[in-house]
Amino acid sequence: MLYLLASDAVHGGHVTLLNLLRYISFRAGCACLTALGLSLLLGRPFIARLRQIQRGGQPIRALGPERHLLEKAGTPTMGGVLILIALSVSMLLWGDLQNGFVWAVWLTTLGFGAIGFMDDYRKLARRNTDGLSKRARLGGEFAISLVCGVWLQSMMPPDLANQLAFPFAKDLLLPLGIVFPAFAMIVITGFGNAVNFTDGLDGLAIGPVIIAALVFAILSYLVGNHVFADYLQVHAVPGTGELAVFCAALVGAGLGFLWFNAPPASVFMGDTGSLSLGGALGSLAVAIKHELVLCIVGGLFVVETLSVIIQVSWYKRTGRRVFLMAPVHHHFEKKGWAEPKIVVRFWIISIVLGMCGLATLKLR
């Protein structure tokens, strides 16, 4: 909204401070601070309202680590709503609302958040850990992801629209043809659920999401700028620079939420938060043609998901478990690691993976 005001002022020949709003870097910084401020301002009354409505808080699964039944009982969920509110208000203020990439990623984020909200609501209403059926949940995720994939594809340059780019080879593109929307669907849905698997300890999921969003803010800005893209020999996607504002708002909203989610958590993000954040990262990666880089930057989410797949498949085949418990962060809990130690060490891993993702810009 403010960006459009600045554009009108410039076109009208007025030279004012509004000219600053034409710069993505300035608006990204403002979006981050706005989302952070809103999260901190609304957080306490929002959590108090959640406690009043939910009373018993998030249902804790009986098969989880035993201490969770004692230490986390009564903690409210659906904190992802706070993230989405801060993100959306910030985007409405600082984003270019005429940019199609922004709308595609933003609506995908909200769509995944809506599915997560319905899942959380059903768990709370039934007072158990059974939310939406797997068929209904995945069906909704696949539908939203497919629409997003087709939408993003329609806005890309024709020579890139159906291609998969490789991070370590500047000229290597894999033509996916009509399969590209299905590929985008798998990436977006996969990361939506990967972040969901990771969300099991206080602060565990939101930390790596903030790191990944920060990395993709940089990547979006560079990919959307022809000069930087040519210098770094990455494939330019005009218009995606505006996604840096979205990423910055996501960083701010995430930091504000972490203030209340840090151990011991006052609120959980729930599926409302984890699905929406994963969907946001997946759609961002598809938009800027960095799907494989997301697998590096979000490597922690990939490992958490693989641990679940390995555990389930091996148990069905042999009747034995590979891990003491899956996802893998619960394995370390079972081994006696303190929760803050697991969270901080996983954050360190995420920071290293984020730097590796940025390093792909020069390793071409």
N, C-alpha and C positions, 0 to 999 in steps of 0.2 A: 504493500500500500504506500509506504513512504517512498519506495523506489519510483513509483508512478508519479508521485508529486514532484520528485526531483526531475524526472524526465520532462514533465510539463513546464517546469520553471526554466530549464535549459532551452527548450524549444521556443519558449516565449521571450528569450533573450535576457532573462534575469540571471545575474551571477551572484549567487548567495552561497551560504554554507550548505544548502541542499545539494550542491554539486558533489559533496563528499559521498552522498548516498549513491552516486553512480558507480562507485568503486566496490567491487565484490569483497575485497579484503576488509574494508571498513564496515560494510554491512555484516560480514561474517563475525567480526569481533563484537559488534552490537548485538547480534542475534544470540551469541553465546552468553553474554552478560545478561541479556533480557531473560532468557530461559532459566539461567541460574538464579537470578533474582526472584522470578516468579515461583520457582520451585521452593526456595527458602521461605518466601513470604506465605505461600499457601500450604506448605507442608504440614505444619503443626495443626492448624484447624482441620485440614483435610484428613489427617490420620485420626484425630479425635472423633470426627464424624464417622469414619470407617469403623472404629471401635464401637461406637454407639449402635451402628446398624448391624454389624456382624456378630457382636457379642463374643461368641466362641472363637472368633478368628478363623484362620485357615485350617481346614482339617489336615492333620498330619498322618501320613500313611503308617500303618502299624508295622510294616516290613522295613521301615527306614531305621537308621541308627537309633538305638534305644534312647539316647540322651535327647534327641529331638522331641520326643513325646513329653519330656519334662521341661526342657529349656525354651522351646519355641511355641508351646501351646498358648493359645490366646492372642498370638500376633496377627493383626489384620492383614489381609491380602488386597489385591487389586490396586497396589501402588502404581502400577503401570499407567493408570488413568492420569495420575499427577504428571508423569513424564509426557504423555500425549498432549495434555493441556498446555504445559509450558512450551513444548515443541511447536504446537500449532499456533498459539498466540504469537510467539516469536517469529514464525514464518509469515504470518499475516502482516506483521509490522515491517519486517526487513527483507522479505523475499520478493523476487520479481514474479508476480502472479500471472504474468503473460507467458511464462516459460513452461512449455509442455513437460520437460523432464522433471521439473519440480512437482507438478501435479501428479505425474505417474508414480513417482517414488513416495510422495506424501500420502496419496490415496491408498496405495498398497500397504503402507505402514498402518494407516487407520483401519483398513480392511482386516489385516491380521490381528490388530488390537481388538476389533469387534468380535472376531472368533474367540480370541482368548478371554474376552469379557464374558461371553456366553458360557464358556467352559468354567470359568471361576464362579459365576453366578449359580450354575447348576450344582457345583460341589458344595457351595455354601447352603443352598436351599435343601439339599439332601443330607447335609452334614456328614459327607464321606468324600473319598478321593475319586469317585467316579463322576467325571464331567461329561462332555459330549462324547458320543460314540466315535471310534476311530474313523469309521466311514464318513460320518458327517463332518468331522473336523478336517480330515485330509481332503475331502471333496471340496469344501469351501476354500481351503488353502490353494489347491490346484487350480480352481476356477479363477481366483484373484490373481494368482501368479501367471496364469496363461494370458489373461487380459493385459496384465502389465507387460509381459514379454512382447506381445503383438504391438502394443502401444509404443514401447520403447523402440522396437524395430522400425516402426513407421517414421520415426523422427531422426534415425541415423543416416549418415551418408550412404548412398547405394553400394559403394565398394566395401563397406564395413557391416552393413545391416545383418547379413547372414553368416558372419565370420566369427571364429573363435581365435583371439589373439593369445600369443604365448609370451610370457614375461621376459624370457632370456634370449629371444630371437626377434629382432626388430622387423624383419620382413616375412616371417612365417605366419601365415593365416590358414586356419583349417575351415574350409567352406562347409557349413552345416545345412545350407539350403532351407527347405521348408521345415526342417527339424529344429531350427533355432528357437522358436517360441516354446517348444517342449523342453529344450535344454534350459532356457531361462526359467521355466516353471520348476524344474528340478532344483536349480540353484537357489531360487528364492524360497521355495518350500523347505528345501533341505536345511538352509541356514535358519529359517524360522524355528524349526524343531531342534536344531543343534544348540541354539541359545537356550531353548526351553530345557534341554537335558542338563545344561551347565548350571542352570539356576537352582542350586540345591543348598548353598551355604550363604550366610550373610555377606553381601558385597561381592560374591564370587563372579556372577554374570555381568553386573553393571561395569565393573572395572575394565575387563577386556573389551566390552562394547565401546566404552569411552575411548580406549586406545585405538580401536579399529576405526571409529568415527573420525578421530583426529587424523589418522593416516589417510583416510579417504577424502577428508577435506582438502588435504594437500594434493592428492592425486586428481581430484575433480577439478581443482583450480588449474592445474597444469594441463590436463587433457583438454579442457575447454578453451585454452589459449593457444592459438596456432604457433606463435613465436616460441613459447616454451616447449610445446609438443614437438616441433621440428628440431629444436636444439637437443632435446632428450631422446629424440627418435622414438617417440611413442605415437600411437595412432590418435589423431585429434578427432574429437567428437564435438562439433560446434554446439554451444548452448549448455553443455554440461558443467561449465564453470560455476553456474548459479547453484549447483548442488553443494558447493563449498559452504554456502550460507545454511543450507539444510543440515549439513554435517556439523557445523559449528553450533547450531541450535540444539542438535542432538547431544553434543558434548556438554553444553551448559545444563540441559535438562537432566542428563545423566549425573553430572556432578552434584546438582541439587538433590536428586533422589538419593545418591550415595551418602549424603549428609545424614539422612534418616535410616538408611539401610546398612550403615557400617555396624560391625558387630559390637554389642548385640542389637539386632535390627528392631526398629520400632514399627516397620512395615515391610511386607514382602511385595515384590512387583507382580507376582502371580503370572498366569499365562497371558493376561492382558498386556503385561510389559514384555515378557520374554519373546512371545510370538511376534509382536509388533517390531521389536528391536531387531530380531533376526530377519524379518521380512524387509526391514529398512536396509540392512547391510547387503542382503542378497540383491535387491533391486538396484541399489547404488552400484554394485559391482557390474551388473549387466549393463547399466546405462553407460558406464565409462569404459566398457570392454576390458575389465580387469577381474573377470570371474576367477581365473586361476590364482591371481595375486591374493584374492580374498581367502583362498584356501591356505595361503601362507600367513597372512595377517591374522586371520581367524583360526589359525591352526589348533588353538586350544579347544575351540568348539568342535572341530573335526575329530580330535582325539577323544573327547567326551562321547561323541556320537558313535565312533568306532568301538569304544569300550562296551557300549550297550549292545551293539550288533554282535560283537564277538561273544559276549557273555550269553546272550539269548541263544544264538545259533549253536554254540558249543554245548550248552546245557541241554538243548533239545536233542543233540546228537549223541552225547555221552552220559548225560545225567550228572556231569561234574561242572564246577565253576572255574573260570580262569581267574577272576578277581573275587576278592572277599565279598564285594558288592559293587554293582554298577549303578550309575556312571562312576568313572574312575575316582572322582573326588571322595566318594563314600568308601572306596577301597582304602584310601589313606586314613580316613576317619577310623575305620575298623582296625587299622594297624596302630592306632593310638596317637596319631598326629592331632595336635590342637587345631581347632577351626581357624583361628587367625593365621597360624603358620601355613596351612594349606592355601588360604585365600591370598596371602601376600606372595607366596612362592609362585602361585599360578599367575598372579599379576606380573611378576618379574618375567616369567616365560612369555606372557603376552607382549610385554614391552620389547623383548628381544625379537619376537616374531614380527612386531610392527616395524622395527628397524630393518629387518630382513626384507619386508615388503617394500619399503622405501628404497632399499638398495637395488631392487630390480630396475629402477629408473636408469641406472648407469651401467648395469651388467647386460649390455646389449651389443 
